[in-house]
Amino acid sequence: MTKEQTILTAVGRRKTASARVRLTPAKETKLVVNGMEARDYLNTDNRELIMKSPLLVNDTIENYLIEAKVQGGGKNAQAEAIRHAVARALLNVSSDLRTPLKKAGFLKRDPRAKERKKPGLKKARKRPQWSKR
């Protein structure tokens, strides 16, 4: 790889969360989110596993330093946005990774979002209680 190709960048999104990710080859995989260790920022091991899952799909993937800047959404949506960005960045390493990443569902942006509140209703679909008298 040349100097320009050693740093891989990508953007991932989920709900209202957006993540910009930089992958740099390293001796061991390390996650940094908004300048903090991923474990400290996201509070749970499950969310950290969500972010690393594109690296675990194919055993031949080497270790990376993953630096992410996220904004918007909640912690879980941010973790999934990082997963989306990491998967997109890995496509620049090898096009052979596309099939396993796509099969795992990491390349598709999850389009589900909160439904808007409608006038006359309490929430998106919840109606006020009906009273006969």
C-alpha positions, 0 to 999 in steps of 0.5 A: 500500500502507498502512503495515501492508501494506509489511512482509510476513511468512510462515513456511516449513518443510523437513525440520526447518528452520523459517524466519520471513521479513519482506519489505520493499520496497527499491531492490535485493534483499538477503538477511539470514539470522540477522543475517548476509549470506546469502552469508556464512551459507549459504556458496554461491551456489547456496543463495542462488539457491534463496532468491531463486527465487520472486522470479525466477519472475515478472519483474514482482516488485519488489525486497525486503529479505528478513530471515529467521530460521531454526533447525533442519536443515542449510544446504540445508534452511534455504535451501529453508525460506526459499524456501517462506516467501518464496513464501508472503509474495509471495501477499499482494502479488498473487493473480496470482502464485499460478499461477506460484509453484504451477507452480514448486512453491514453495508446497507444503511438501516433506514428505520427512523422515528415516525413523526407526530401527527396533529391531534394525536399524542404521539405518532399513532397514539390517540387521546382516550375516547369518552362517550360522555 
